[in-house]
Protein backbone atom coordinates (compact mmCIF):
# COMPACT_ATOMS: atom_id res chain seq x y z
CA UNK A 1 0.00 0.00 0.00
CA UNK A 2 1.36 3.43 -0.95
CA UNK A 3 1.70 6.09 1.75
CA UNK A 4 1.64 9.86 1.25
CA UNK A 5 4.93 11.05 2.73
CA UNK A 6 6.11 14.10 0.76
CA UNK A 7 4.69 17.52 -0.16
CA UNK A 8 6.73 20.12 -2.03
CA UNK A 9 5.95 23.83 -1.86
CA UNK A 10 7.59 26.23 -4.32
CA UNK A 11 8.46 29.61 -2.80
CA UNK A 12 10.48 32.71 -3.52
CA UNK A 13 11.54 33.02 0.15
CA UNK A 14 12.47 29.66 1.73
CA UNK A 15 13.62 31.16 5.05
CA UNK A 16 10.37 33.06 5.64
CA UNK A 17 8.35 30.03 4.59
CA UNK A 18 10.10 27.54 6.90
CA UNK A 19 9.74 29.93 9.83
CA UNK A 20 5.97 29.98 9.22
CA UNK A 21 5.70 26.17 9.30
CA UNK A 22 8.04 25.84 12.27
CA UNK A 23 6.18 28.47 14.30
CA UNK A 24 2.59 27.47 13.55
CA UNK A 25 2.85 23.72 13.01
CA UNK A 26 5.93 22.68 15.01
CA UNK A 27 7.74 21.37 11.94
CA UNK A 28 11.46 20.70 12.37
CA UNK A 29 14.25 21.10 9.83
CA UNK A 30 15.33 17.64 8.66
CA UNK A 31 17.66 18.69 5.85
CA UNK A 32 18.75 21.33 3.43
CA UNK A 33 18.94 21.27 -0.36
CA UNK A 34 21.27 23.31 -2.54
CA UNK A 35 21.93 22.15 -6.08
CA UNK A 36 21.42 23.17 -9.69
CA UNK A 37 17.69 22.44 -9.41
CA UNK A 38 16.67 24.23 -6.21
CA UNK A 39 17.60 25.58 -2.83
CA UNK A 40 15.60 25.17 0.32
CA UNK A 41 14.76 22.95 3.25
CA UNK A 42 13.13 19.68 4.17
CA UNK A 43 10.84 19.96 7.19
CA UNK A 44 9.24 17.08 9.06
CA UNK A 45 6.56 16.33 11.60
CA UNK A 46 8.06 12.85 12.05
CA UNK A 47 5.88 11.29 9.37
CA UNK A 48 5.77 13.59 6.33
CA UNK A 49 8.56 15.44 4.54
CA UNK A 50 7.54 19.00 3.63
CA UNK A 51 9.98 20.35 1.06
CA UNK A 52 10.22 24.14 0.91
CA UNK A 53 11.94 24.88 -2.39
CA UNK A 54 13.07 27.88 -4.39
CA UNK A 55 13.41 26.34 -7.84
CA UNK A 56 16.15 27.56 -10.17
CA UNK A 57 14.84 25.63 -13.18
CA UNK A 58 11.66 23.67 -13.92
CA UNK A 59 11.34 20.39 -12.01
CA UNK A 60 9.03 18.63 -14.46
CA UNK A 61 7.81 18.89 -18.03
CA UNK A 62 4.46 20.46 -17.07
CA UNK A 63 3.59 23.79 -18.73
CA UNK A 64 2.94 25.52 -15.40
CA UNK A 65 6.27 24.47 -13.90
CA UNK A 66 8.84 27.26 -13.94
CA UNK A 67 11.23 28.97 -11.57
CA UNK A 68 8.50 31.61 -11.09
CA UNK A 69 5.79 29.19 -9.91
CA UNK A 70 4.81 29.37 -6.23
CA UNK A 71 2.45 27.17 -4.23
CA UNK A 72 2.00 23.43 -3.85
CA UNK A 73 4.27 22.00 -6.52
CA UNK A 74 3.95 18.23 -6.19
CA UNK A 75 3.48 15.50 -3.61
CA UNK A 76 4.93 12.04 -3.24
CA UNK A 77 4.06 8.51 -2.21
CA UNK A 78 6.36 5.84 -0.86
CA UNK A 79 5.57 2.61 -2.71
CA UNK A 80 6.67 -0.97 -2.15
CA UNK A 81 7.72 -1.59 -5.78
CA UNK A 82 8.69 1.33 -8.05
CA UNK A 83 8.54 -0.65 -11.30
CA UNK A 84 5.14 -2.13 -10.50
CA UNK A 85 3.74 1.27 -9.48
CA UNK A 86 5.18 2.93 -12.61
CA UNK A 87 3.68 0.26 -14.89
CA UNK A 88 0.26 0.66 -13.22
CA UNK A 89 0.36 4.45 -13.57
CA UNK A 90 1.36 4.24 -17.23
CA UNK A 91 -1.31 1.61 -17.93
CA UNK A 92 -3.86 4.07 -16.53
CA UNK A 93 -2.65 6.85 -18.86
CA UNK A 94 -0.26 8.71 -16.54
CA UNK A 95 2.74 10.22 -18.26
CA UNK A 96 6.27 10.42 -16.95
CA UNK A 97 6.66 14.05 -15.87
CA UNK A 98 10.38 13.90 -15.01
CA UNK A 99 13.18 11.39 -15.31
CA UNK A 100 15.03 9.74 -12.46
CA UNK A 101 17.63 12.01 -10.97
CA UNK A 102 19.21 10.04 -8.17
CA UNK A 103 22.38 11.62 -6.87
CA UNK A 104 21.75 15.03 -8.37
CA UNK A 105 23.37 17.46 -5.97
CA UNK A 106 23.67 16.63 -2.27
CA UNK A 107 22.46 13.52 -0.46
CA UNK A 108 19.15 15.29 0.17
CA UNK A 109 17.94 14.51 -3.37
CA UNK A 110 16.08 11.24 -3.48
CA UNK A 111 15.43 8.59 -6.10
CA UNK A 112 11.94 9.18 -7.43
CA UNK A 113 9.84 9.23 -10.56
CA UNK A 114 7.38 12.02 -11.29
CA UNK A 115 4.08 11.16 -12.98
CA UNK A 116 1.02 13.08 -14.05
CA UNK A 117 -2.24 12.74 -12.17
CA UNK A 118 -5.62 14.17 -13.21
CA UNK A 119 -5.79 17.96 -13.59
CA UNK A 120 -2.08 18.20 -14.55
CA UNK A 121 -0.99 17.46 -10.97
CA UNK A 122 2.49 15.95 -10.50
CA UNK A 123 3.02 13.04 -8.09
CA UNK A 124 6.29 11.39 -7.08
CA UNK A 125 6.74 7.71 -6.39
CA UNK A 126 9.73 6.47 -4.40
CA UNK A 127 10.82 3.32 -2.62
CA UNK A 128 13.37 5.10 -0.42
CA UNK A 129 11.31 8.14 0.45
CA UNK A 130 12.48 11.52 1.66
CA UNK A 131 14.37 12.85 4.67
CA UNK A 132 12.09 13.13 7.69
CA UNK A 133 9.43 10.89 6.19
CA UNK A 134 8.32 7.70 7.88
CA UNK A 135 8.87 5.11 5.15
CA UNK A 136 6.69 2.32 6.52
CA UNK A 137 4.62 0.88 3.66
MDAnalysis code that builds the backbone (N, CA, C; Angstrom):
import MDAnalysis as mda
import numpy as np

u = mda.Universe.empty(411, n_residues=137, atom_resindex=np.repeat(np.arange(137), 3), trajectory=True)
u.add_TopologyAttr("name", ["N", "CA", "C"] * 137)
u.add_TopologyAttr("resid", np.arange(1, 138))
u.add_TopologyAttr("resname", ["UNK", "UNK", "UNK", "UNK", "UNK", "UNK", "UNK", "UNK", "UNK", "UNK", "UNK", "UNK", "UNK", "UNK", "UNK", "UNK", "UNK", "UNK", "UNK", "UNK", "UNK", "UNK", "UNK", "UNK", "UNK", "UNK", "UNK", "UNK", "UNK", "UNK", "UNK", "UNK", "UNK", "UNK", "UNK", "UNK", "UNK", "UNK", "UNK", "UNK", "UNK", "UNK", "UNK", "UNK", "UNK", "UNK", "UNK", "UNK", "UNK", "UNK", "UNK", "UNK", "UNK", "UNK", "UNK", "UNK", "UNK", "UNK", "UNK", "UNK", "UNK", "UNK", "UNK", "UNK", "UNK", "UNK", "UNK", "UNK", "UNK", "UNK", "UNK", "UNK", "UNK", "UNK", "UNK", "UNK", "UNK", "UNK", "UNK", "UNK", "UNK", "UNK", "UNK", "UNK", "UNK", "UNK", "UNK", "UNK", "UNK", "UNK", "UNK", "UNK", "UNK", "UNK", "UNK", "UNK", "UNK", "UNK", "UNK", "UNK", "UNK", "UNK", "UNK", "UNK", "UNK", "UNK", "UNK", "UNK", "UNK", "UNK", "UNK", "UNK", "UNK", "UNK", "UNK", "UNK", "UNK", "UNK", "UNK", "UNK", "UNK", "UNK", "UNK", "UNK", "UNK", "UNK", "UNK", "UNK", "UNK", "UNK", "UNK", "UNK", "UNK", "UNK", "UNK", "UNK", "UNK"])
u.atoms.positions = np.array([
    [0.841, -1.173, 0.000],
    [0.000, 0.000, 0.000],
    [0.890, 1.241, 0.000],
    [0.614, 2.176, -0.879],
    [1.360, 3.427, -0.948],
    [0.972, 4.331, 0.218],
    [1.936, 5.140, 0.651],
    [1.705, 6.087, 1.750],
    [2.146, 7.479, 1.324],
    [1.288, 8.478, 1.513],
    [1.643, 9.863, 1.246],
    [2.680, 10.291, 2.272],
    [3.861, 10.711, 1.806],
    [4.927, 11.053, 2.734],
    [5.713, 12.300, 2.336],
    [5.306, 12.982, 1.251],
    [6.106, 14.102, 0.763],
    [5.207, 15.135, 0.096],
    [5.385, 16.394, 0.477],
    [4.691, 17.519, -0.163],
    [5.743, 18.576, -0.442],
    [5.762, 19.095, -1.656],
    [6.729, 20.124, -2.028],
    [6.006, 21.436, -2.314],
    [6.496, 22.494, -1.678],
    [5.946, 23.834, -1.864],
    [7.020, 24.686, -2.521],
    [6.680, 25.312, -3.638],
    [7.589, 26.233, -4.318],
    [7.400, 27.622, -3.726],
    [8.509, 28.291, -3.431],
    [8.456, 29.606, -2.802],
    [9.574, 30.488, -3.333],
    [9.412, 31.766, -3.201],
    [10.481, 32.714, -3.522],
    [11.337, 33.004, -2.302],
    [10.837, 32.687, -1.082],
    [11.542, 33.019, 0.153],
    [11.529, 31.811, 1.098],
    [12.471, 30.862, 0.901],
    [12.474, 29.655, 1.734],
    [12.600, 29.934, 3.234],
    [13.419, 30.892, 3.620],
    [13.624, 31.164, 5.050],
    [12.331, 31.633, 5.716],
    [11.642, 32.566, 5.095],
    [10.372, 33.060, 5.643],
    [9.343, 31.927, 5.707],
    [9.317, 31.112, 4.672],
    [8.346, 30.028, 4.593],
    [8.601, 28.966, 5.657],
    [9.866, 28.571, 5.872],
    [10.103, 27.545, 6.904],
    [9.797, 28.077, 8.291],
    [10.054, 29.349, 8.522],
    [9.741, 29.926, 9.835],
    [8.242, 29.863, 10.107],
    [7.426, 30.081, 9.087],
    [5.972, 29.980, 9.219],
    [5.564, 28.574, 9.672],
    [6.071, 27.540, 8.972],
    [5.696, 26.166, 9.301],
    [6.280, 25.700, 10.632],
    [7.459, 26.172, 10.967],
    [8.042, 25.836, 12.267],
    [7.228, 26.473, 13.399],
    [6.886, 27.732, 13.252],
    [6.177, 28.467, 14.298],
    [4.754, 27.949, 14.503],
    [4.025, 27.775, 13.428],
    [2.594, 27.470, 13.549],
    [2.260, 25.983, 13.584],
    [3.168, 25.141, 13.096],
    [2.846, 23.719, 13.007],
    [3.929, 22.818, 13.599],
    [4.878, 23.412, 14.302],
    [5.925, 22.681, 15.014],
    [6.740, 21.752, 14.120],
    [6.897, 22.139, 12.860],
    [7.736, 21.371, 11.943],
    [9.192, 21.602, 12.327],
    [10.034, 20.603, 12.078],
    [11.460, 20.701, 12.368],
    [12.255, 20.542, 11.081],
    [13.385, 21.228, 10.998],
    [14.249, 21.103, 9.829],
    [14.910, 19.733, 9.858],
    [14.745, 18.974, 8.775],
    [15.332, 17.640, 8.664],
    [16.491, 17.617, 7.678],
    [16.588, 18.640, 6.848],
    [17.655, 18.686, 5.853],
    [17.599, 19.962, 5.057],
    [18.628, 20.149, 4.275],
    [18.745, 21.335, 3.429],
    [19.087, 20.867, 2.022],
    [18.620, 21.584, 1.025],
    [18.942, 21.267, -0.359],
    [19.568, 22.494, -1.012],
    [20.618, 22.259, -1.760],
    [21.273, 23.309, -2.539],
    [21.958, 22.614, -3.706],
    [21.342, 22.728, -4.878],
    [21.935, 22.148, -6.077],
    [21.503, 22.947, -7.292],
    [21.757, 22.432, -8.478],
    [21.422, 23.175, -9.692],
    [19.921, 23.272, -9.934],
    [19.138, 22.454, -9.249],
    [17.687, 22.438, -9.406],
    [16.980, 23.423, -8.476],
    [17.390, 23.428, -7.199],
    [16.668, 24.234, -6.214],
    [17.517, 24.454, -4.971],
    [17.050, 25.400, -4.170],
    [17.604, 25.581, -2.833],
    [16.432, 25.606, -1.872],
    [16.678, 25.149, -0.650],
    [15.598, 25.170, 0.321],
    [15.837, 24.200, 1.444],
    [14.725, 23.753, 2.033],
    [14.763, 22.945, 3.247],
    [13.763, 21.806, 3.171],
    [14.075, 20.749, 3.920],
    [13.126, 19.678, 4.165],
    [12.696, 19.806, 5.620],
    [11.401, 19.914, 5.842],
    [10.842, 19.964, 7.187],
    [10.133, 18.641, 7.453],
    [9.949, 18.315, 8.731],
    [9.245, 17.078, 9.057],
    [8.408, 17.254, 10.310],
    [7.352, 16.475, 10.376],
    [6.564, 16.331, 11.598],
    [6.789, 14.942, 12.183],
    [7.761, 14.216, 11.636],
    [8.059, 12.854, 12.052],
    [7.448, 11.806, 11.142],
    [6.525, 12.213, 10.287],
    [5.880, 11.286, 9.368],
    [6.039, 11.747, 7.925],
    [5.777, 13.032, 7.674],
    [5.772, 13.589, 6.327],
    [6.953, 14.529, 6.138],
    [7.527, 14.500, 4.932],
    [8.560, 15.444, 4.536],
    [7.890, 16.590, 3.781],
    [8.034, 17.803, 4.290],
    [7.537, 19.002, 3.627],
    [8.745, 19.721, 3.048],
    [8.864, 19.704, 1.733],
    [9.984, 20.350, 1.058],
    [9.597, 21.792, 0.738],
    [10.420, 22.719, 1.188],
    [10.217, 24.143, 0.911],
    [11.321, 24.523, -0.071],
    [10.953, 24.788, -1.326],
    [11.943, 24.881, -2.390],
    [11.830, 26.164, -3.207],
    [12.955, 26.775, -3.440],
    [13.069, 27.878, -4.395],
    [13.729, 27.287, -5.632],
    [12.902, 26.997, -6.642],
    [13.408, 26.343, -7.845],
    [14.225, 27.309, -8.688],
    [15.296, 26.792, -9.269],
    [16.153, 27.563, -10.167],
    [15.796, 27.285, -11.622],
    [15.268, 26.079, -11.857],
    [14.844, 25.632, -13.181],
    [13.587, 24.788, -12.995],
    [12.829, 24.536, -14.053],
    [11.658, 23.671, -13.916],
    [12.037, 22.288, -13.390],
    [11.120, 21.685, -12.631],
    [11.337, 20.390, -12.006],
    [10.621, 19.269, -12.754],
    [9.764, 19.623, -13.694],
    [9.025, 18.627, -14.463],
    [8.794, 19.192, -15.862],
    [8.114, 18.422, -16.683],
    [7.814, 18.889, -18.033],
    [6.412, 19.497, -18.151],
    [5.800, 19.876, -17.035],
    [4.457, 20.459, -17.075],
    [4.539, 21.934, -17.475],
    [3.552, 22.418, -18.201],
    [3.593, 23.789, -18.734],
    [3.601, 24.846, -17.628],
    [3.008, 24.553, -16.490],
    [2.943, 25.524, -15.398],
    [4.222, 25.571, -14.572],
    [5.085, 24.603, -14.748],
    [6.270, 24.472, -13.901],
    [7.397, 25.373, -14.400],
    [7.729, 26.367, -13.617],
    [8.840, 27.261, -13.942],
    [9.466, 27.749, -12.652],
    [10.588, 28.416, -12.760],
    [11.234, 28.970, -11.572],
    [10.403, 30.082, -10.947],
    [9.367, 30.554, -11.624],
    [8.496, 31.612, -11.092],
    [7.247, 31.077, -10.400],
    [6.980, 29.778, -10.518],
    [5.789, 29.192, -9.910],
    [5.931, 29.173, -8.391],
    [4.851, 29.508, -7.681],
    [4.808, 29.372, -6.227],
    [3.527, 28.644, -5.833],
    [3.596, 27.924, -4.721],
    [2.445, 27.174, -4.230],
    [2.780, 25.699, -4.144],
    [1.766, 24.870, -3.903],
    [2.003, 23.429, -3.847],
    [2.473, 22.991, -5.225],
    [3.615, 22.350, -5.264],
    [4.271, 22.000, -6.523],
    [4.030, 20.542, -6.907],
    [4.197, 19.653, -5.971],
    [3.951, 18.230, -6.187],
    [3.888, 17.532, -4.834],
    [3.462, 16.291, -4.835],
    [3.480, 15.496, -3.612],
    [3.894, 14.082, -3.967],
    [4.351, 13.332, -2.946],
    [4.926, 12.037, -3.239],
    [4.448, 10.920, -2.337],
    [4.460, 9.726, -2.909],
    [4.058, 8.513, -2.213],
    [5.224, 7.546, -2.148],
    [5.430, 6.958, -0.977],
    [6.357, 5.843, -0.862],
    [5.592, 4.598, -1.289],
    [6.192, 3.830, -2.194],
    [5.568, 2.611, -2.710],
    [6.477, 1.420, -2.428],
    [5.899, 0.240, -2.410],
    [6.672, -0.973, -2.151],
    [7.525, -1.376, -3.338],
    [7.039, -1.145, -4.563],
    [7.723, -1.592, -5.780],
    [7.599, -0.502, -6.840],
    [8.701, 0.209, -7.094],
    [8.686, 1.327, -8.053],
    [8.265, 0.882, -9.449],
    [8.840, -0.213, -9.936],
    [8.545, -0.652, -11.295],
    [7.075, -1.032, -11.443],
    [6.553, -1.735, -10.465],
    [5.139, -2.134, -10.505],
    [4.233, -0.898, -10.460],
    [4.543, 0.049, -9.577],
    [3.740, 1.274, -9.477],
    [3.820, 2.083, -10.768],
    [5.011, 2.181, -11.363],
    [5.183, 2.926, -12.609],
    [4.378, 2.281, -13.738],
    [4.452, 0.953, -13.841],
    [3.680, 0.263, -14.887],
    [2.186, 0.502, -14.711],
    [1.692, 0.451, -13.480],
    [0.262, 0.657, -13.224],
    [-0.155, 2.080, -13.579],
    [0.668, 3.059, -13.227],
    [0.356, 4.448, -13.569],
    [0.313, 4.626, -15.078],
    [1.315, 4.104, -15.774],
    [1.364, 4.240, -17.231],
    [0.201, 3.520, -17.900],
    [-0.178, 2.358, -17.375],
    [-1.312, 1.615, -17.931],
    [-2.612, 2.396, -17.779],
    [-2.662, 3.263, -16.777],
    [-3.859, 4.072, -16.534],
    [-3.795, 5.416, -17.258],
    [-2.746, 5.627, -18.062],
    [-2.646, 6.846, -18.856],
    [-1.774, 7.935, -18.265],
    [-1.173, 7.707, -17.113],
    [-0.265, 8.710, -16.540],
    [0.988, 8.795, -17.394],
    [1.520, 10.003, -17.495],
    [2.739, 10.224, -18.261],
    [3.887, 10.517, -17.314],
    [5.072, 10.090, -17.707],
    [6.265, 10.423, -16.948],
    [6.472, 11.928, -17.048],
    [6.522, 12.595, -15.896],
    [6.655, 14.053, -15.869],
    [8.093, 14.496, -15.633],
    [8.952, 13.606, -15.180],
    [10.380, 13.898, -15.015],
    [11.135, 12.593, -14.872],
    [12.341, 12.582, -15.382],
    [13.184, 11.390, -15.308],
    [13.755, 11.193, -13.924],
    [14.332, 10.044, -13.711],
    [15.025, 9.739, -12.458],
    [16.219, 10.669, -12.340],
    [16.448, 11.161, -11.151],
    [17.628, 12.012, -10.968],
    [18.306, 11.738, -9.641],
    [18.511, 10.454, -9.381],
    [19.213, 10.036, -8.171],
    [20.621, 10.622, -8.163],
    [21.036, 11.120, -7.015],
    [22.382, 11.619, -6.872],
    [22.612, 13.018, -7.384],
    [21.587, 13.673, -7.856],
    [21.748, 15.032, -8.367],
    [21.950, 15.959, -7.182],
    [23.107, 16.564, -7.076],
    [23.373, 17.461, -5.966],
    [23.738, 16.693, -4.710],
    [23.315, 17.197, -3.579],
    [23.666, 16.626, -2.274],
    [22.860, 15.363, -1.989],
    [23.152, 14.738, -0.868],
    [22.459, 13.522, -0.464],
    [20.984, 13.749, -0.162],
    [20.539, 15.005, -0.145],
    [19.146, 15.290, 0.168],
    [18.229, 15.148, -1.040],
    [18.767, 14.767, -2.199],
    [17.935, 14.510, -3.369],
    [17.698, 13.011, -3.446],
    [16.456, 12.632, -3.614],
    [16.076, 11.239, -3.483],
    [15.647, 10.644, -4.809],
    [15.795, 9.333, -4.908],
    [15.425, 8.593, -6.101],
    [13.904, 8.543, -6.199],
    [13.388, 9.130, -7.240],
    [11.941, 9.180, -7.426],
    [11.619, 9.284, -8.902],
    [10.387, 8.993, -9.232],
    [9.842, 9.233, -10.559],
    [8.661, 10.170, -10.391],
    [8.497, 11.092, -11.324],
    [7.376, 12.015, -11.293],
    [6.396, 11.620, -12.401],
    [5.129, 11.514, -12.031],
    [4.083, 11.157, -12.982],
    [2.954, 12.175, -12.933],
    [2.194, 12.223, -14.025],
    [1.021, 13.085, -14.049],
    [-0.146, 12.376, -13.381],
    [-0.972, 13.183, -12.738],
    [-2.242, 12.738, -12.172],
    [-3.319, 13.588, -12.851],
    [-4.587, 13.326, -12.626],
    [-5.623, 14.171, -13.214],
    [-5.398, 15.650, -12.885],
    [-5.860, 16.507, -13.754],
    [-5.793, 17.958, -13.593],
    [-4.366, 18.496, -13.656],
    [-3.460, 17.782, -14.343],
    [-2.076, 18.205, -14.551],
    [-1.289, 18.307, -13.248],
    [-1.699, 17.540, -12.245],
    [-0.986, 17.457, -10.972],
    [0.212, 16.530, -11.160],
    [1.304, 16.801, -10.454],
    [2.488, 15.949, -10.499],
    [2.612, 15.195, -9.177],
    [2.803, 13.871, -9.272],
    [3.021, 13.041, -8.088],
    [4.347, 12.301, -8.241],
    [5.057, 12.178, -7.133],
    [6.288, 11.393, -7.082],
    [5.964, 10.011, -6.564],
    [6.737, 9.020, -7.030],
    [6.744, 7.712, -6.389],
    [8.198, 7.390, -6.043],
    [8.395, 6.794, -4.876],
    [9.733, 6.475, -4.402],
    [9.681, 5.252, -3.503],
    [10.703, 4.426, -3.562],
    [10.816, 3.317, -2.618],
    [11.607, 3.734, -1.392],
    [12.530, 4.664, -1.539],
    [13.374, 5.099, -0.424],
    [12.758, 6.233, 0.374],
    [11.942, 7.045, -0.257],
    [11.311, 8.144, 0.453],
    [12.187, 9.375, 0.566],
    [11.860, 10.213, 1.509],
    [12.479, 11.523, 1.663],
    [12.895, 11.727, 3.109],
    [13.870, 12.600, 3.329],
    [14.366, 12.854, 4.668],
    [13.215, 13.316, 5.569],
    [13.141, 12.754, 6.751],
    [12.095, 13.129, 7.691],
    [10.781, 12.436, 7.489],
    [10.682, 11.597, 6.455],
    [9.429, 10.895, 6.185],
    [9.496, 9.489, 6.740],
    [8.435, 9.068, 7.385],
    [8.324, 7.704, 7.884],
    [8.048, 6.824, 6.678],
    [8.960, 5.913, 6.363],
    [8.866, 5.113, 5.154],
    [8.110, 3.814, 5.272],
    [7.418, 3.583, 6.371],
    [6.687, 2.319, 6.516],
    [5.594, 2.192, 5.475],
    [5.681, 1.158, 4.642],
    [4.619, 0.876, 3.664],
    [4.119, -0.538, 3.853],
])
